[in-house]
Amino acid sequence: MKTNPGRFFEDYRIGDTIAHAVPRTVSGGERALYHALYPARGALYSSDEFARSCGLPAAPIDDLAAFHVVFGKTVPDISLNAVANLGYAEGRWLKPVYPGDTLRSESTVIGLKENSNGKSGVVYVGTRGINQHGETMLEYVRWVMVRKNRLDAPAPDPVVPDLARVVRPEALVVPEGLDFTRYDFTLAGEPHRWGDYAVGEQIDHVDGVTVEEAEHMLATRLWQNTAKVHFDATFRDDGKRLIYGGHVISMARALSFNGLANAQMIVALNGGAHANPCFAGDTIKAWSEVLDKAETPAPGVGAIRLRLVAVKQGAAPFALKGAEGKYAPEVLLDLDYWALMPL
């Protein structure tokens, strides 16, 4: 058989390393389409001149756009037959990605656990995004629920990796040359700096965007993500196409500009959960909570740890979990990340 049905849960083995196909050279086109799909307005990613004033050679590709490129490469091998992408941990952006860079991806299986129903299981992988120089520019762990093809296939011995709850501040990588001592708050869009935020503070980002079927499929194709649940309406029993979780992440991050315009660069992904499915017609809104703050050795640069929560229509302000500890049904995303902000 020449066609590829994708891997099923029983096809994975602990320690397997998978080199994913189709490297991709990114260009300014990725930036333009990313900004067309999401209300992204970060000054560092919009203007070469602003980026140069902050010590970078040019405006990088948005951090999440780079993440989506790396993630999309992994889908045919990791999540083509996924039921759902469940979460993330230990993510670090190690180098900015600029137009002209070529990215490829590589994943290692680090955990397996069959579900009690015997029909699916959870696969844990550590993924690296690698540029044309062989340098790792991004690394992260994710876990995904994958269908079984042969229900009589024996369950593997369960291995669940012990993942760090948070990337330590000293492990954050600040891009070489980044300097916020001459940061222009007027051009960036807001006056709020690192010192203006307090741990425990919550920010309602106010704005909302209704997700359209065509836009989410365009975004998913842009990242060459081929997961069936996003395109094939016959793949789910309810006949719905599941919105790619990365689409929700990027939408929420873009909405967070209103209140966090100066949280310029994402440098770590501490954890994340796609709490409930998102479908076309849902209106996404977002709120953030300041979880921690840290100084960095870079001039004028502080790190801020943020919880970004995406919710859909009907959610109460700052709603997250109910009394029983489960996510409220209106919560779509719970993301914990570090960003760099001017002091």
N, C-alpha and C positions, 0 to 999 in steps of 0.2 A: 504494500500500500504506500503510495507516494504522498498522500495528504497526511496532515498532522492533526490528530484529534486532541492533542494536548495531554499533559500528564494528569493522572488521577492520584488520589491519596496513596494508594498502594505502590505507586511507582517511585516514591521518594525514599532515600536512605540517608541516615545521619552521616555527615561528612562529605556528601556529594557536593562538588563545586560545578556550577553551570555557567559557562561563558555564553551570554545571550547574544543573539544575532542582531545584525543591522546597526552598525555605528551610525551616529548622526552628527553632521556638522551644523551647528546652530548659526543663525544670522540675525540681522535686525528684524527680519520677518517674524521670527518667534516673538520678539518684544512687541511689535505692532499688533499682532493678532492676540497676544496675551492681554494687552491693554484694551483691545476691542471687546474681548469676552468678559473682562472683569473691570470694575471701576478702580483700577490700580493707578495710583498717582504719586508713588514714592519718588521724591526728587532725585535721589541717588541713581535710580534706575531709568529715569526719564531724560536726563540731561548729561551729556559728556562733560560740559563745562562745570556743572555742579559737582560731578564726581571728581573731576580734576582738582577742584578747590578743596576737596576732602582727601587729597593725596593718592587717588587711584588714577590709573592711566586713561580710563574712559568709563562710561556707564556699563556696569555688568548687566547680564541677563538677570531678570528677577530670580531671586533664590528659589521660589516655588516653581518657576518655569523650568529651571535646571533640575529640580527634584522630579518634576513630571516627566521630563525626557528620560532620566535614568530609570524611573519607575516603569514607564511604558515599555522599555526594552525587556523588562523581566516578565511581563504578563503572559506571553505565549508559553513560557516554561514554568511559571509559578501559579498563575491564577486564571488560566484560560477556562478551567472548569470550577472556578470558585463559586461558592454560595455567597460569601461576603468577605471583604477585607476587614479584619478585626481591630488591628492596632499597630502602634509603632513604639519604638524605644531606641535609646542610645544613638540618636542621629546627630551627625556633626557635618557642617559645611566647612571644608578644609581649604578650598581655594575658590575665588570668584570665577564665574564662567563668562567669557567675553565672546561677542560675535566672531566667528572664525574658528572657535574651538570645536573639536570633534570628541563626542562622548560615546563611551560604550559602558556596558554593565556586566557585573559578575556577581553571582549569588552562591552562598554556601548553606546547605541545610544544617541547622543547628538544633532542631527540635521537631518531634512528631508525637501526636497524641490522638488516638482514634476516639471519636465521640461515642457515647453510650448507645446511640441508636444503630451503630454499625454501618451507617450509610455514608458517613463523611468523617473527616478528621481535620485537625489543625496542624498546619505546616509552618514552622518558624524558619526564617531565612535571614542571614546577614548579607546585605547587598552593598557593593561598592560601585560608585560611578568613577570612571577612569578617563582622563583626557588623552590627547594625542601624544603627550610626552610620557605616558605611563604613570602619571601622577594621580593619586586618589583625590578627587575634589569633593566627594560626598560619600558618607557611609551611614547606614542605618539598619535597624532590625525591624522586620514586620512579621506579623503572623496572619494567616489567612485560612478560612475554612474551605476545604476542597472536597468535592464529591468522590466517592469510590465508584469504580467501574465494575469491579467484580466484588459483589457483596460477600462472597465466601473467602475472600483473601484474608489471611490471618492478620490480626492486629499486631503492629510492631510494639516492642517494649516502649512504654511511654517515656519520653525525654522532654522535659520542659525547662528551657534555659533560665538561669537566674539572671535577670536583667536589672541593671541599675535603674533606680527610680528617677534619678536626675543626673544630667551631665554636670560634673563639678565645675564651678567657675574657672578654676585654674586649667581645666582641659579645653576651654573655649579657644578657638583659633580666630584671632583678629586678622583680617587681610593685611598683607604687607603694605606699609605706607599709609594706612588709614589714619587720618588726623582730623579731628573735629574742632580744633581750636579756632578755626576761621569759619565755622559753620554759619550759614546764612538762614536764620529762622524765618525771615520774611519770604524768601524764595521757597522754603520747604513747606510753608503753609500754616504752621502753628508755632506759638511761642514756647510751648511746654518742653522743658528739658528734664534730664534724668532726676535732678534734685526736686522737681515738682511733683513726683509720683511717690506715694507712700505704700508700703507693703500692706495688703488687705484692701486697698482701694478698688472699687468696682466702677467700670465705665460702660455706660449704655451707648453704643455707637449710632443709635437713632435710625439710620437709614435701612432700607430693605430692598431686595431685588427678587422678583418672581422668576423662577427658573423655567426656561423654555426648552422643549424637547430638542429642537434643532440646534440650539446653542450648546447644550451639553454634549450632543453627539459630535458636533464640530470640534469642541475642545478635546474630547476623548480621542478623536482621530488625529488631531494635531500632535498628540503625544504618542501616537501609534500604539495605543492601548487597544487590544483586540478582545478583551473579555466579553463573552457572549451576553452576560446579563445587562450590558449597557446598550446593546443594539438589537438583539433578537427578542421580539415580544412573545415568542412561543417558548422561551427558555424558562420563564417563571410561571407558576400555576395561576397567578393573578393576571397574567397577560401584560404586565407593566415592565418598562425598561428602567432599570435601576440607575439613578444618577451616580456617575463616577465620584467616589469619595474625594478625590483630589479637586474636583470641580467645586465641591462644598468648601474645602479648605481654602482654595484661592479666593472664592467669593467672600468668605468670612474675613480673611486677611485684608482684602481690599476694602471691605466695609469698615474695618477697624482704623482706617486712615483718619476718620472723624473722631479724634480724641487721642490717637497715637500716631500722628503723622511723622513724628521724629523717631519712631522705633524702626530705624532704616533697614538694618540687615539682620536676617535670621541667621544665627550661627549654630544653633543646636535644637534638636527635637527631643525633648525629655520623655514624652509619652503622648499617646493619642488614642482615641476610641471613636469609631463611627457608631454612635449610640443607637440610632434608629435610621431606617432607610429614608432616602429623599427621592421624590418623584417629580416629574414635570407638573407645573402648576403650584408647587409649594413656594411660598415667599420666605426667603432666607433673611434673617436679621442676626445681629451678633452683639455680644458683650464680652468684656475682658475683665480679668482680675489680676492685680499685681501680686505675684507670689514671692518674689525675692528681688534683690538688687545686689550688684557686685561691681567693684572697680576693675579696670583692665590696665595693662601697662601701656596701652596706646594713648597718645596725647589727646586729651579732651573726650575720650570715649568711655562710656559706662555700659554695663550690661544690665538688662532688665529681664526678669523671668515673668512670663505672662501666661495666664490661662485664657485661651480663646474659645468661646462657646458659640456655636451656631445653632439657632433655633428656628422653628418655622411658625407660621401664623398661629395665634392662640396661646403662645407661651406667656406665662407671667414674667414680669421683670426679674431677671437674675435667677430664674428657675433652673435647677440642675437635676437634683434627685429627690425622690419621695421619701417618706418615713421608712420604707422597707429597704432603702439603699439602692434602688434601681433608678436608672435615668428616667426622667419624665418623658412621656411619649413625644413631646414637641422638641426635645433636644436631638439635634442631628450630629453634632460634633463636639468633642471635648478634647482640646489640644493644648499641650503644655510645651512652651518653647522659650528659648533665650533669644533676645534681639539686642543689637547695639544702638545706643542712643547718645547724643551729645550731652556732656556734663553741664 
